[in-house]
Amino acid sequence: MARFIVNYTFHATAMREVEADSLDEARAKVEADVSRDDFEIDADEIDDVDFHLQELHPVVRSGKKMWTTYPTKDDVLGHGGGSDAS
């Protein structure tokens, strides 16, 4: 069975309250939240969803079975009997 990777881009609306002594402090708090690696937002309404699909190819690269969107000239195509890659 083929594998594909899906990249989603969406525009949504969400709202929350922020307590701060000033607009600048509130802005700094929100910027710090958004910049965190674990930032998640609970969207109230998703306005538009766009997606892009790319096929994943089974290859062996440097002795390791993997799936990639871009096989290189040094890759061996296929996994030859199953996949160790996740």
ROVEXMAR-746524 format. One record per residue: residue number from 0; x, y, z of N, C-alpha, C, O, CB in turn. Coordinates in steps of 0.1 Angstrom, whole numbers. Each point is the difference from the previous one (the first is absolute). Glycine has a CB too. Example, Ala and Ser with C-alpha at 12.3 -4.5 7.8 and 13.67 -1.06 7.14 Angstrom:
  num    n_u    n_v    n_w   ca_u   ca_v   ca_w    c_u    c_v    c_w    o_u    o_v    o_w   cb_u   cb_v   cb_w
    0    132    -57     78     -9     12      0      9     12      0     10      0      7    -29    -12      5
    1     15     23    -19      9     11      0     -8     11      8      5     11      1      7    -17    -23
! end
This chain:
  num    n_u    n_v    n_w   ca_u   ca_v   ca_w    c_u    c_v    c_w    o_u    o_v    o_w   cb_u   cb_v   cb_w
    0      8    -12      0     -8     12      0      9     12      0     10      1      7    -29    -13      5
    1     15     22    -19      8     13     -1     -2      8     12    -10     -1      7      8      1    -32
    2     12      9     28     -1      9     11      1     14     -6      7      3    -10      3    -19     26
    3    -17     25     -9      0     14     -4      2      9     12     -5     -4     11     -9     -1    -31
    4     20     17     19      1      9     11    -10     12     -4      0      4    -11     24    -11     17
    5    -31     11      4    -10     11     -2      5     12      8      2     -1     13    -21    -15    -17
    6     20     28     -2      3     12      7    -13      9      0     -5      3    -11     30     -4      4
    7    -29      5     18    -12      8      1      3     14      3      9      3      8    -22    -23      0
    8      6     29    -14      0     15      3    -14      4      2     -8     -3     -8     30      7     -5
    9    -25      2     25    -13      4      2     -1     14      7      9      4      7    -16    -28     -6
   10     -4     30     -4     -3     13      6    -12     -2     10    -10     -6     -4     19     19    -17
   11     -7     -8     33    -10     -3     10     -2     13      8      7      9      0     -2    -34      0
   12    -16     24      8     -3     11     10      0     -6     14     -6    -10      2     -7     23    -20
   13     20     -6     27      0     -4     14      1     12      8      4     11     -4      6    -33     -1
   14    -15     21     18      1     12      9      3     -5     14     -5    -11      4    -12     24    -19
   15     24     -5     22      2     -2     15      3     13      6      4     10     -6      4    -34      2
   16     -8     24     17      3     12      8     14     -1      5      5    -11      4    -29     15      2
   17     31      8     -5     13      0      5      0     11     11     -4     12     -3     15    -20    -19
   18     -6      5     34      1     10     10     15      6      0      9     -7      0    -27     -4     14
   19     18     24    -14     13      7      0     -2     15      4    -11      5      0     20    -20    -19
   20      2     21     23      0     14      5     -1     10    -11     -4     11      2     16    -18     18
   21     -8      3    -32      0      9    -12     -2     -8    -13      2    -12      0     13     28     13
   22    -18     -9    -23     -1     -6    -14     14     -6     -4      0    -11     -5    -18     27     -1
   23     29     -9      9     13     -6     -3      3    -13      7      5     -9     -6      3     33      2
   24    -12    -24     17      2    -12      8     -9    -12     -6      5    -11     -1      1     25     21
   25    -18    -11    -23     -9    -10     -6      6     -5    -13      0    -12     -3    -20     23     14
   26     24     -2    -19      6     -4    -13     12     -9      2      2    -10     -7    -10     32     -4
   27     17    -18     20     12     -8      3     -4    -14      5      6    -10     -3      6     31      9
   28    -23    -22      3     -4    -13      4     -5     -9    -11      3    -12     -1     -9     22     23
   29     -2     -4    -31     -5     -8    -11     11     -4    -10      0    -11     -4    -22     24      6
   30     31     -4     -5     11     -3     -8      9    -12      6      4     -9     -8     -4     33     -1
   31      2    -24     22      7    -10      7     -7    -14     -1      6    -10     -3      4     27     18
   32    -24    -16    -14     -8    -12     -1      1     -6    -14      3    -12     -2    -18     21     20
   33     13     -1    -28      0     -4    -14     14     -5     -4      1     -9     -9    -19     25      4
   34     28    -11     11     14     -4     -4      4    -14      6     10     -6     -4     -4     30      2
   35    -13    -29     12      4    -12      7     -2    -12    -10     -9      0     -8      2      9     30
   36     16    -19    -21     -2    -12     -9    -12     -8      3     -5     -6    -10     29      5      9
   37    -29      2     13    -12     -8      3    -13      8     -1    -11     -4      5     25    -10     10
   38    -14     25    -22    -12      9     -1    -11     -7     -8      3     -5    -11     12     25     12
   39    -26    -20      5    -12     -6     -7    -12     10      3     -1      7     10      9    -31     -8
   40    -16     25    -12    -12      9      1    -12     -8     -3     -1     -8     -9     15     28      2
   41    -25    -17     15    -13     -7     -2     -8      9     -9     -5     10      5      6    -22     17
   42     -2      9    -34     -8      9    -10    -15     -1      3     -5    -11      1     24      8    -18
   43    -25     15     18    -15      0      1     -6     -3    -13    -11     -7     -1     13     24     19
   44      4    -13    -29     -6     -2    -13     12      0    -10      8      9     -1    -30      2      7
   45     22    -22    -14     10     -1    -11     -6      6    -13    -10     -5     -4     21    -15     15
   46     -5     30    -16     -5      7    -12      3     -6    -13     -8     -1     -9      9     21     23
   47     12    -25    -15      4     -5    -13     11    -10      3      9      2      8    -15     19    -20
   48      6    -32      5     10    -11      1      6     -2    -14     -8     -3    -10     -3     -8     30
   49     24     11    -21      7     -3    -13      9    -11      4      6     -1     11     -7     24    -21
   50      3    -33      0     10    -11      3      8     -3    -12     -4      3    -12    -12    -12     29
   51     27      3    -15     10     -3    -11      4    -15      3      5     -3     11      3     28    -15
   52     -9    -33     -6      4    -14      2     13     -3     -8      3      6    -11    -26    -13     13
   53     32     -1      4     12     -4     -6      2    -15      2     -3     -5     11     14     28     -8
   54     -7    -30    -13      2    -15      1     13     -3      8     10      7     -2    -23    -11    -19
   55     12     -5     30     12     -5      7      5    -12     -7     -8     -9     -3     -1     18     25
   56     22    -11    -23      6    -11     -7      8     -8     10      8      6      8     -7      7    -30
   57     -2    -26     22      8     -9      8     14     -1     -5      2     -3    -12    -23    -10     19
   58     31     16      1     14     -1     -4      8     -5     11     -4      0     12      1     19    -28
   59     15    -24     12     10     -3     10     11     10     -2      6      1    -11    -11    -26     11
   60      8     33     10     10     10      0     11     -2     11     -4     -1     12    -13     18    -22
   61     29    -19      6     11     -3      9     -4    -12      9      3      0     12      3     25    -12
   62    -12    -35     -6     -3    -12      7    -13      0      8     -3    -10      7     27      6     -6
   63    -31     16      0    -12      1      8    -12      1     -9      0      8    -10     13      4     28
   64    -23    -20    -15    -13      1     -7     -7     12      4     -2      3     12      0    -28    -14
   65     -3     33     -8     -8     12      4     -9      4    -12      0     -6    -10     19     14     24
   66    -28      1    -11     -9      6    -10      4     14     -2      3      8      9    -22    -23     -2
   67     19     19    -20      5     14     -3     -9      5    -12     -4     -7     -8     27      2     16
   68    -24     18     -8     -7      7    -12     10      2    -11     -4      1    -12    -12     10     27
   69     29    -11    -12     10      2    -10     11    -10      0     10      1      7    -15     23     -5
   70      4    -35    -10     11    -10     -1     12      7     -6     -1      7    -10    -16    -26      8
   71     29     16      7     12      5     -5      6    -11     -9     -4    -11     -1      8     26     21
   72      7    -11    -28      6     -9     -9      7    -12      7      2    -10     -6      1     29    -10
   73      0    -17     29      7    -10      8    -10    -10      7      4    -10      6     15     26     -3
   74    -32    -12     -3    -10     -9      7     -2    -12     -8      1     -1    -13    -12     21     22
   75      8    -31     -2     -5    -13     -7    -15      0      2     -5      0     11     27    -12     -6
   76    -29     12    -16    -15      1      0     -6    -13      5      5    -11     -3     -4     27    -16
   77    -11    -15     28     -7    -11      6      6     -4     13     11      4      3    -17    -12    -26
   78     -2      0     30      4     -5     13      3    -15      0      5     -6      9    -18     24      2
   79      9    -25    -22      4    -14     -2     -5     -9     11      8     -7      6     11     15    -18
   80    -32     -8     15     -6     -9      9     -5      6     13      0     -7     10     16     -9    -20
   81    -19     28     11     -6      6     12      8     12      4     10      3     -6    -17    -25     13
   82      1     29      2      6     13      4      3      0     15     -8     -3      8     -5     14    -26
   83     25     -7     21      4      3     14     -2     15      3     -1      3     12     18    -21    -13
   84    -19     26     -9     -2     14      2    -13      4      5    -10     -7     -3     26     11    -15
   85    -17      6     26    -13      5      5     -5     12     -8    -10      5      3     15    -15     20
! end
